[in-house]
Amino acid sequence: MTAPGRRRPAHVLANAPFRRLWTAMSVCSLGDWLNILALTALAGNLMRDDYRVQSLAIGGVFVAKMLPAILLGPLAGVFADRFDRRLTMFAADLARFAIVLSIPFVHSYQWVIIATVLVECINLFWVPAKDATVPNLVPKEQLESANQLNLLVTYGTAPIAAMLFAALSVVGDLATSTVPFLAGRDATGLALIVNACAYLVSAFLIFTLRGIPKRDGAISTPSVLKQVIEGWRYVGGHRMVRGLIIGMLGAFAAGGAVVGVAKIYVGALGGGDAAYGVVFGAVFVGMALGMFFGPRLLRQLSRRRLFGLSITVAGLVLVTIALVHNLPIVVMLTVVLGACAGIAWIIGYTLIGLEVEDGLRGRTFSFLQSTARVTLLLVVAVANPVAAIFGVHVLELGEFAYQFDGSNLVLVIGGVLATAVGILALRHMDDRKGVPFTADLLAAVRGERLGTERAEHVPGLFVAFEGGEGSGKTTQARLTAIWLRDQGYDVVQTREPGSTKVGMRLRAILLDAAERGLSARAEALLYAADRAEHVEKVIRPALYRGALVVTDRYVDSSLAYQGAGRALDPADVSKINAWATGGLVPHLTVLIDTPPQVGLTRLGGAADRIEAEPLEFHERVRKEFRALAAAAPERYLVVDGTQPPEVLTRQIQDRIHEILPDPVPRESEDATGTMPAIRD
């Protein structure tokens, strides 16, 4: 709901120059995916007489497509930026049109490889010019939306290209069998002609585009291999991030194994180019489904556990694909495989965003993208030679004959490796140790979270504010309570520890800087005791009369401070607090995420016992808060605590406004027994 007097900003596609460039990008992306399908299919068709040669021929196309970007990308990026960007993209599109159009007429494998290398070298000029142009066509505040749209067409056009290739293959087969002039020609020629026309359409759109600046600084594009080496220095020392990246690359490699040998595998199953297109598209359709539904899947299961589970299932599905010799079943299983890979990718991206510090996040994502490209290159470069070396073997058992060829072997190896990576990820990153995985999974399927009591349904609304020392949560909790009272709600503003008579005594013990000898277990039990009294005497009575409760700290603080900060078993901390609160869970938890080095500088006066802990302690606390939010995103609002207070207040109010009940009219308060709101 837009605030009065504030106009909703126009969508980024309302920007005519960017819309035209984005359309050109969409057409080019469609052409690029169609190019991969058509060239690998043509290479396989040209060498179809020999299984080993066919495998090597298809692998050669993949290597030819990826090698120029890895070896020459930085040089081409700097070189391309010295020219007019519009003319660079226009000339590149025309060159790609001419080269791709020549492939079906030359019709030789050697020219397929040469043309592939040439097209990829031309892409090295087109892509940097496009990347440098986008920031100059859209306002800075819309750049993120523009980049999201760019990613949408980069990967979203893959299944469209696969379906188009399948349809063109069917039309091409009919044409070559019915038209005498086309007899003997390869059916992939039609797909390549459409591919070339896509580049021609892009050239026209770019040529008619106005408003692109000549130059605005050089593009700095470091070597992919250099990004991999330097990136590992940043993430290699972080156990959690290292496990995430290895898991994501394992899922990526599993999907790459299917793409790499799909042509020869589909051929062995009796499918043609159309079937190859369907299998190729099934991977990306599955990934899109996984990325969209992944965060909504099994909400009560830890995201870390779901991450490892999805990779493990992807590996098992890949082994099944290798062993099943039925094309329709293979297509369905490929969608499942892609979905598992998509779930792992989106969860991994989210967790990395939460775990990595702001200053290192960009380099970590850059490292991940670069390593993913190298992983894909290695998979497709190794997969087809391995398939070629293994060849075709037939196992005969009486009247039953089972064929197991090199493509089956590659898929089995990929599936076993992915399964092993998934199991390692489960063990490496498990944040629910002590809770049986199978029982936890079955509870999540039922919509429950094992190890805690069911959430209690109450008439009122319960909002908790969490964050580290100096995060600003106390200020925002107070401002939120004032705002709610001003709207006519009965509001109870409270805090932990110390909101009851017993709690005040416990607070004096817990925060006394002189109490340095207090054990971690005793500290956790004292906080739980304060919370039990707090819930029993303050929170639950207010909620049952229909009030809105705003608390400064709740259970998550114990999970973060005593669980992660004091290194206690999180399952034990969770259990004693679930018992202490009777399973009462906030409707919304607002996490104000502030780096400890920023928050600690905001504190005034003498530090209490918790504030005086070293920076490493507060770093662990912050990471645990972020992990808790990632595990149940539907119940959290995470805001950046380094923003101005008024910005934080507006974000928090917008989120709380979505879950507010209708206010109780003042004239009916006496009848309902609700206490009148006390204004600050």
LOTIDREN-447823 format. One record per residue (C-alpha): x, y, z. Coordinates in steps of 0.25 Angstrom, whole numbers, padded with zeros to 4 digits, always signed. Example, Ala and Ser with C-alpha at 12.3 -4.5 7.8 and 13.67 -1.06 7.14 Angstrom:
2
+0049-0018+0031
+0055-0004+0029
// end
This chain:
680
+0000+0000+0000
+0006+0013-0004
+0007+0024+0006
-0001+0036+0003
+0006+0047-0005
+0016+0037-0010
+0016+0033-0024
+0019+0018-0027
+0032+0018-0036
+0031+0014-0050
+0035+0000-0054
+0049-0001-0059
+0043-0006-0073
+0036+0007-0074
+0050+0012-0078
+0049+0011-0093
+0064+0010-0096
+0066-0001-0085
+0054-0008-0090
+0059-0008-0104
+0073-0013-0099
+0066-0023-0090
+0058-0029-0102
+0071-0030-0110
+0077-0038-0098
+0065-0047-0098
+0066-0050-0113
+0081-0052-0111
+0080-0061-0099
+0069-0070-0107
+0079-0070-0118
+0091-0074-0110
+0083-0086-0103
+0078-0090-0117
+0092-0090-0122
+0097-0099-0111
+0086-0109-0115
+0087-0108-0130
+0103-0109-0130
+0104-0121-0120
+0092-0128-0128
+0099-0126-0141
+0113-0130-0136
+0106-0143-0131
+0099-0145-0144
+0111-0143-0153
+0119-0154-0145
+0107-0163-0142
+0114-0176-0148
+0123-0178-0137
+0119-0176-0122
+0133-0173-0117
+0136-0162-0128
+0122-0156-0126
+0124-0155-0111
+0137-0147-0113
+0131-0139-0124
+0120-0134-0115
+0130-0131-0104
+0139-0123-0113
+0127-0114-0116
+0125-0111-0101
+0140-0109-0099
+0140-0099-0111
+0129-0091-0106
+0135-0089-0092
+0150-0088-0094
+0150-0074-0100
+0142-0068-0089
+0152-0074-0078
+0165-0071-0085
+0162-0058-0093
+0150-0052-0085
+0158-0041-0077
+0166-0037-0090
+0154-0036-0098
+0146-0028-0087
+0157-0017-0087
+0158-0017-0102
+0143-0016-0105
+0142-0004-0095
+0150+0005-0104
+0140+0005-0115
+0126+0011-0117
+0117+0001-0109
+0105+0002-0118
+0114-0001-0131
+0121-0012-0123
+0108-0019-0120
+0103-0017-0134
+0115-0022-0141
+0116-0034-0132
+0102-0038-0135
+0104-0037-0150
+0117-0045-0149
+0110-0056-0141
+0098-0056-0151
+0107-0058-0163
+0116-0069-0156
+0104-0077-0150
+0097-0076-0164
+0109-0082-0171
+0109-0095-0162
+0097-0103-0168
+0103-0099-0182
+0117-0103-0180
+0112-0116-0172
+0125-0121-0166
+0130-0124-0152
+0143-0116-0154
+0135-0103-0157
+0126-0106-0146
+0137-0105-0136
+0144-0093-0143
+0130-0085-0144
+0128-0088-0129
+0141-0082-0125
+0138-0070-0134
+0124-0068-0128
+0129-0069-0114
+0141-0059-0117
+0131-0049-0122
+0122-0051-0110
+0134-0046-0102
+0132-0033-0108
+0117-0033-0107
+0115-0036-0093
+0125-0026-0086
+0118-0015-0095
+0104-0019-0091
+0109-0020-0076
+0115-0006-0076
+0103+0000-0083
+0092-0004-0074
+0096+0005-0062
+0096+0017-0071
+0082+0014-0076
+0075+0012-0063
+0075+0020-0050
+0084+0015-0039
+0072+0011-0030
+0066+0002-0041
+0079-0004-0044
+0076-0017-0036
+0063-0019-0043
+0070-0017-0056
+0080-0028-0052
+0069-0037-0047
+0062-0036-0061
+0075-0039-0068
+0077-0052-0060
+0063-0055-0063
+0065-0055-0078
+0079-0061-0077
+0074-0074-0071
+0059-0073-0073
+0060-0074-0088
+0067-0088-0087
+0055-0096-0086
+0048-0088-0097
+0060-0090-0106
+0059-0105-0103
+0044-0106-0106
+0047-0098-0119
+0058-0107-0123
+0049-0119-0121
+0039-0113-0130
+0049-0109-0140
+0055-0122-0140
+0041-0129-0143
+0039-0119-0154
+0053-0121-0160
+0051-0136-0160
+0038-0135-0168
+0044-0125-0178
+0056-0134-0181
+0047-0146-0183
+0037-0139-0192
+0044-0128-0199
+0054-0134-0210
+0063-0122-0210
+0065-0124-0195
+0067-0139-0195
+0080-0143-0188
+0082-0130-0181
+0083-0130-0166
+0070-0126-0159
+0077-0117-0149
+0080-0107-0161
+0066-0101-0158
+0069-0098-0143
+0083-0092-0147
+0076-0082-0157
+0066-0078-0146
+0078-0076-0137
+0084-0067-0147
+0072-0059-0149
+0071-0057-0134
+0085-0050-0135
+0080-0042-0147
+0068-0037-0139
+0077-0033-0128
+0085-0025-0137
+0073-0017-0142
+0069-0014-0128
+0083-0010-0124
+0085-0001-0136
+0072+0006-0134
+0075+0008-0119
+0079+0023-0115
+0085+0029-0103
+0096+0019-0100
+0109+0027-0095
+0121+0026-0103
+0130+0022-0091
+0129+0023-0076
+0142+0017-0070
+0148+0004-0073
+0142-0010-0070
+0151-0017-0060
+0149-0032-0062
+0159-0041-0055
+0163-0055-0060
+0153-0066-0057
+0164-0074-0051
+0170-0063-0043
+0156-0060-0037
+0155-0075-0033
+0169-0075-0027
+0167-0062-0019
+0153-0065-0016
+0157-0078-0009
+0166-0070+0000
+0153-0062+0005
+0144-0075+0007
+0154-0086+0010
+0155-0082+0024
+0140-0081+0027
+0135-0095+0030
+0121-0092+0027
+0123-0084+0014
+0132-0095+0009
+0122-0106+0011
+0111-0098+0004
+0120-0095-0008
+0125-0109-0009
+0110-0114-0008
+0105-0104-0019
+0116-0107-0028
+0113-0122-0026
+0098-0119-0030
+0103-0111-0042
+0112-0122-0047
+0101-0132-0046
+0092-0124-0055
+0104-0122-0064
+0106-0137-0065
+0093-0138-0071
+0095-0127-0081
+0108-0132-0085
+0104-0146-0089
+0089-0143-0092
+0091-0144-0107
+0098-0158-0108
+0089-0163-0096
+0076-0159-0103
+0081-0165-0116
+0084-0178-0109
+0069-0178-0104
+0064-0177-0118
+0061-0162-0117
+0065-0152-0128
+0068-0137-0127
+0054-0133-0122
+0056-0143-0110
+0069-0137-0108
+0063-0123-0107
+0052-0128-0097
+0063-0134-0088
+0071-0122-0088
+0059-0113-0085
+0055-0122-0074
+0067-0119-0066
+0065-0104-0066
+0050-0105-0064
+0053-0113-0052
+0063-0103-0047
+0053-0092-0049
+0042-0100-0041
+0053-0103-0030
+0057-0088-0029
+0043-0083-0028
+0037-0094-0019
+0049-0097-0011
+0048-0087+0000
+0033-0091+0001
+0037-0106+0003
+0037-0112+0016
+0037-0099+0024
+0039-0106+0037
+0051-0113+0033
+0065-0106+0035
+0069-0099+0022
+0083-0106+0024
+0077-0119+0025
+0068-0117+0013
+0081-0112+0006
+0088-0125+0008
+0076-0133+0006
+0073-0127-0008
+0087-0130-0013
+0086-0144-0008
+0073-0147-0015
+0079-0140-0027
+0090-0151-0027
+0081-0162-0025
+0072-0157-0036
+0084-0156-0046
+0088-0171-0043
+0073-0175-0046
+0073-0167-0059
+0086-0175-0063
+0080-0188-0060
+0066-0186-0066
+0065-0188-0081
+0051-0182-0083
+0051-0168-0089
+0038-0162-0083
+0042-0167-0069
+0056-0160-0072
+0050-0147-0075
+0041-0147-0063
+0053-0151-0054
+0061-0140-0061
+0051-0130-0056
+0053-0135-0042
+0068-0134-0043
+0067-0120-0048
+0057-0116-0037
+0067-0122-0026
+0079-0114-0032
+0070-0102-0032
+0066-0104-0017
+0081-0105-0014
+0085-0093-0022
+0075-0084-0016
+0077-0088-0002
+0092-0088-0003
+0091-0074-0009
+0082-0069+0002
+0091-0075+0013
+0103-0069+0007
+0097-0056+0007
+0094-0057+0022
+0107-0063+0026
+0117-0055+0018
+0121-0041+0023
+0117-0029+0014
+0131-0026+0010
+0134-0040+0005
+0120-0044+0000
+0122-0038-0014
+0136-0046-0016
+0129-0058-0010
+0118-0058-0021
+0128-0055-0032
+0137-0067-0027
+0124-0076-0027
+0120-0071-0041
+0134-0073-0047
+0136-0087-0040
+0123-0091-0046
+0128-0088-0060
+0141-0095-0058
+0133-0107-0052
+0123-0108-0063
+0135-0107-0073
+0142-0119-0066
+0129-0127-0065
+0126-0126-0080
+0141-0127-0084
+0143-0140-0076
+0129-0146-0078
+0129-0149-0092
+0144-0154-0093
+0140-0163-0082
+0128-0168-0089
+0136-0170-0102
+0147-0178-0094
+0137-0187-0088
+0129-0190-0100
+0117-0199-0101
+0115-0212-0093
+0103-0221-0094
+0100-0230-0082
+0093-0243-0086
+0085-0251-0076
+0078-0262-0084
+0067-0255-0093
+0069-0242-0085
+0080-0232-0091
+0083-0219-0083
+0092-0208-0090
+0101-0200-0081
+0110-0190-0089
+0119-0179-0086
+0108-0168-0084
+0102-0178-0073
+0115-0179-0066
+0117-0163-0066
+0103-0161-0060
+0105-0172-0050
+0119-0166-0046
+0112-0152-0045
+0101-0157-0037
+0110-0164-0027
+0119-0152-0025
+0106-0143-0023
+0101-0153-0013
+0114-0153-0005
+0114-0137-0006
+0100-0137-0001
+0103-0146+0011
+0116-0138+0015
+0108-0125+0014
+0097-0131+0024
+0108-0135+0034
+0117-0123+0031
+0106-0112+0033
+0095-0119+0042
+0090-0109+0051
+0080-0119+0058
+0090-0129+0064
+0083-0138+0074
+0070-0138+0066
+0069-0150+0057
+0068-0146+0043
+0058-0156+0038
+0048-0152+0050
+0051-0137+0047
+0048-0139+0032
+0035-0147+0035
+0031-0136+0045
+0033-0125+0034
+0025-0133+0024
+0013-0132+0034
+0016-0117+0036
+0022-0118+0050
+0036-0115+0055
+0042-0127+0063
+0048-0123+0077
+0039-0112+0080
+0024-0111+0085
+0014-0107+0075
+0012-0092+0074
+0001-0087+0083
-0011-0079+0077
-0014-0067+0084
-0024-0055+0081
-0013-0044+0082
-0001-0041+0073
+0013-0044+0078
+0025-0037+0072
+0039-0039+0077
+0051-0030+0074
+0065-0037+0073
+0079-0033+0070
+0093-0031+0075
+0098-0021+0085
+0096-0007+0080
+0088-0012+0068
+0077-0002+0071
+0066-0012+0074
+0062-0005+0087
+0060+0008+0080
+0052+0002+0069
+0043-0007+0079
+0040+0006+0087
+0036+0014+0074
+0028+0002+0069
+0020+0002+0082
+0018+0017+0081
+0013+0016+0067
+0003+0004+0070
-0003+0012+0082
-0005+0024+0073
-0013+0015+0064
-0022+0011+0076
-0017-0003+0080
-0015-0008+0094
+0000-0010+0094
+0009-0016+0104
+0024-0012+0103
+0033-0021+0110
+0048-0027+0110
+0057-0038+0114
+0063-0040+0124
+0056-0032+0136
+0041-0030+0133
+0036-0037+0146
+0040-0036+0160
+0048-0049+0159
+0053-0044+0146
+0059-0032+0152
+0067-0040+0161
+0072-0049+0150
+0076-0038+0141
+0085-0032+0152
+0092-0046+0153
+0093-0048+0138
+0098-0034+0134
+0107-0031+0146
+0121-0029+0140
+0126-0035+0153
+0120-0048+0151
+0131-0054+0142
+0131-0068+0148
+0116-0071+0144
+0116-0084+0136
+0110-0085+0122
+0100-0095+0126
+0096-0087+0138
+0094-0074+0130
+0085-0082+0120
+0077-0087+0131
+0075-0073+0138
+0071-0067+0124
+0061-0078+0123
+0056-0076+0137
+0054-0061+0134
+0047-0064+0121
+0037-0074+0128
+0033-0064+0138
+0032-0053+0127
+0023-0062+0119
+0014-0066+0130
+0013-0052+0137
+0013-0042+0125
+0013-0048+0111
+0002-0059+0111
-0008-0051+0120
-0007-0039+0110
-0008-0048+0098
-0020-0055+0103
-0027-0042+0105
-0024-0038+0091
-0013-0028+0093
-0001-0026+0084
+0012-0030+0091
+0025-0024+0087
+0037-0030+0094
+0052-0026+0093
+0058-0040+0092
+0052-0054+0093
+0056-0069+0091
+0065-0065+0079
+0074-0058+0088
+0077-0070+0096
+0079-0078+0084
+0089-0068+0079
+0096-0064+0091
+0097-0077+0099
+0096-0086+0087
+0106-0080+0078
+0113-0070+0087
+0115-0079+0098
+0116-0092+0089
+0105-0099+0096
+0097-0110+0089
+0086-0102+0081
+0077-0114+0083
+0078-0113+0098
+0076-0098+0098
+0064-0099+0089
+0058-0110+0098
+0059-0103+0111
+0053-0090+0105
+0042-0098+0098
+0038-0104+0112
+0040-0090+0119
+0031-0083+0109
+0021-0094+0107
+0024-0093+0092
+0019-0079+0091
+0025-0074+0078
+0025-0059+0073
+0016-0056+0061
+0027-0048+0055
+0042-0046+0059
+0049-0034+0055
+0064-0036+0054
+0072-0023+0053
+0085-0028+0047
+0097-0019+0050
+0112-0023+0050
+0117-0024+0064
+0129-0015+0061
+0118-0004+0058
+0108-0008+0069
+0119-0008+0080
+0123+0006+0077
+0109+0011+0079
+0109+0007+0094
+0111+0017+0104
+0115+0016+0119
+0121+0004+0125
+0120-0010+0118
+0112-0020+0125
+0116-0035+0125
+0111-0038+0112
+0115-0026+0105
+0129-0028+0110
+0131-0041+0103
+0141-0041+0091
+0138-0038+0077
+0139-0052+0073
+0127-0055+0082
+0118-0045+0076
+0122-0049+0062
+0117-0063+0066
+0104-0058+0072
+0101-0049+0059
+0103-0062+0050
+0094-0070+0058
+0083-0059+0058
+0084-0059+0043
+0084-0074+0042
+0071-0074+0050
+0065-0064+0041
+0069-0072+0029
+0063-0085+0035
+0049-0079+0036
+0048-0067+0026
+0033-0066+0027
+0034-0062+0042
+0045-0052+0041
+0048-0038+0036
+0063-0036+0035
+0067-0021+0033
+0080-0015+0032
+0084-0008+0045
+0094+0001+0038
+0083+0009+0031
+0077+0022+0037
+0067+0020+0049
+0056+0026+0041
+0058+0016+0029
+0058+0004+0039
+0045+0010+0045
+0038+0011+0032
+0042-0003+0028
+0038-0009+0041
+0024-0002+0041
+0022-0007+0027
+0024-0021+0031
+0016-0021+0043
+0004-0013+0036
+0002-0026+0028
-0001-0035+0040
-0009-0024+0049
-0023-0028+0054
-0034-0017+0053
-0032-0007+0065
-0042-0008+0076
-0051+0004+0076
-0049+0013+0088
-0064+0013+0091
-0064-0002+0092
-0052-0003+0101
-0060-0004+0114
-0069-0014+0108
-0058-0023+0104
-0050-0022+0117
-0038-0016+0109
-0029-0006+0116
-0028+0007+0110
-0015+0010+0102
-0006+0018+0110
+0001+0029+0101
+0015+0032+0102
// end
